[in-house]
Amino acid sequence: MIRHLSLASLCFLLSATLCAQSNPSAEGPGFSVIVGAGFSTFNPDYGCSNSSPFSCWNHQLIGISPFVSANRMVFQRLYLEGEARFLHWHGPANGLTESSYLAGPSFHLLHYRRRLLFSTRFLLGSAQITIPKDAVSTGNYFALAPSAVFDYKIAKRVSARVEYEYQIWPSFEGISTATTSGTGGLTPNGFTFGVSYTIFPW
């Protein structure tokens, strides 16, 4: 339910942005829409000794992460971004998967020579985990996700992206504290390496 509400909200806000920009603006570079996808490697925080993104290399979950971003929601540096993350391969146990569907604001802090862009994000939405032979922990959970993003423009409309995201699933409860790095909640986190395409120049 949370996943569907998040996706519906994202679609509504993106549509509202497009409508709000129907008249040409004489200020700034104008309206931007960016789409992209990346390869993600995450510590699932399940079956690992701790939640560090560097401590669980033998059991990292890997997957793909498409995203979309649009600006001028409030002012020029504030974007709305949505992402889906499908971590369905590798992992600490056969069949363990994690997925998330998140949306929220992205603030562009530093834009160096119109090539290097540093942003921070705070996304929220729905996350899902599937744990083999563990019906108690398998399910959907509310998730928060602060992150830091570096984009480097390599062509007029194409940028390379490196992102670190720290997800927080506050209501997750495992069978035992030995299955996770903490005593409550779940904190999957890791890196995404991807490419984005600017539909409208930024």
N, C-alpha and C positions, 0 to 999 in steps of 0.2 A: 504494500500500500504506500509506504514512504517513498519507494522507488518511483512509482507512478506519479505521485504528487510532485516529486522533485523534477522529473522530466517534463511534466505539464507546466510547472512554474517556469522552467527554463525556456520552453517554447513560447510561452506568453510574453516573457520579458524581452526575448529576442525580437518577437513580432512588434512589440511596443516600441522598441528602439528603431526598427526599420520605419515604422510609421512616423515617429518623431522627427526623422531626418528627411522627410519627403521634400522639404524646402531647402534649397542650397544654403549653405552657411558660409559666411565670409571670414570666420574665425578658425584658426588652427588648420591641421591637415585634413579634417573631414572625418566622416564615418569610416570605421574599419571593421571588417569581419575576418577572422583568422581561423583556419581549420588545420588539423594535423593529427599525427599519431606517433606513438613511440613504443619502444621495447622497454619493459619494466622488469626489474629484479628487486624483490622485496623479501625481507625477513617477515614471515607470517606471524611471528610471536606465538606460535603454537608448535611444540616439539623442539624448541630451541632453548638454550641455557639462559639467554637474555635477549632483549629486544634491539640490540645494536644492529645497524644495517651491515656491519662488517664482521659479525660474529657467527653467522649461520650459513656460510658459503656452501657447505655440502647439502644444505636443505633449503636453499632459497627457492621461493616461488617465482616463476618467470611468466610473462604474458605480454599482452598488447594493451595499449591505452589510447583510444581516440579522444580528441577534445575539440571544442569550438569556443571561440572568444569573440566578444563584440564590445566596442567602446562607446563613449559618449552617453552612458547611462545617467550620470549626474554631472561629471565634468571630465575633461579630456583624459586624465591619467587613470581614471577608475573604469575598469572593464568588468563585464560579467562573463564568467567562464564556467563551462560545464564539461565534465569528463566522465567516461566510463572506463573501468579498469577490470580486465579479465586475467586473473593470475591462476591459470589452469594447468600449469606444467611444472614438473620436478617436485619440489616440496619435501617435507620430512616424512611423509607417509604416502603410500600408494592411494591415489584418489582424493587427497586433500586439495581443495580449491578455495580461493577467495575472489570475490567480485565486489565492485562498488560502483555506485551511480551518484555523483556529487555535483553540486553547483553552488556558486557564490561569487563574491567580489574578488577581483585581482587588481592590485594597485601597483602601477609602474613607478618605481622609486628612482631609478637612474637610467638615463638613455644617453650613452656615450657615443658621440659622433654618428648618431643614427645607425649604428651597427650593433653595438652591445647593449642589451636591455636587461636590467635586473628588476624582477617583480616579486611581490609577496602575495599570497592568496590565503583565503580562509573559506573552505568549502564545507558543505554539509549535505547529508542525504542518507541513502540506504546502502548498507553493506551486507554481504552474504558470505557465509562459510559453509562448506560441506566437509564433514569429517567422517571418514569411513567407520562404520559400526559404532557411531556415537550420536544417536538421535537427540540427546539432550542438548548438545552444543550446536548441532546443525540448525541453521535458520537465518532469519533476517534481523539486522540490528541497525539502530540509529548510529551514524558515524559523523565525527568532526575531523577536519583535515587541514591544518596549517601547512604551508609549503613555501619553498623558495625556488624561483625559476630564473634561469639564465637563457636568453635568446640571442643568437648571433646571426646577423643577416649575411647570407652568402651569395645572394642574388637579389634582384629588385623585389621579388615577391616571395622568396624562399629563405627560411631561417632554420638554423640548427638549434635544438633545445636540449638543455640539461636541467633536470628537476629533482629536488628532494622533497618527499611528502611524508608526513608523520600522521597516520590515522589514529583516531581514538574511538573505540567502541565501548562506551561506559557501561552498558548493560550486559555485556557478554559474561557468562559464567561457565567455566569448564567443569568437567567431571571431577578434576582434582587440581590443586595448585601446581602439581608437578608437570602438568601438560602445557603450562604457559610460563612466561617469565615473571608474571606478577601474581598478586592474590585476588585481583578483580579487574574486569575489563580486558580488552585486547588492544594492542598497539602495533599493528602491522606498519612497517615503514621501509622506505627504500628509494631507489633512483629510477628515473626514466630518461632514456636517450631517444630523441625523436627529431622529426622534421615538421615544419609548419608551412602553410601557404597562405599568403595574404590575398584575400579576394578583392578587397578594396585597399589601396595603399595607405600605410600608416605614417 
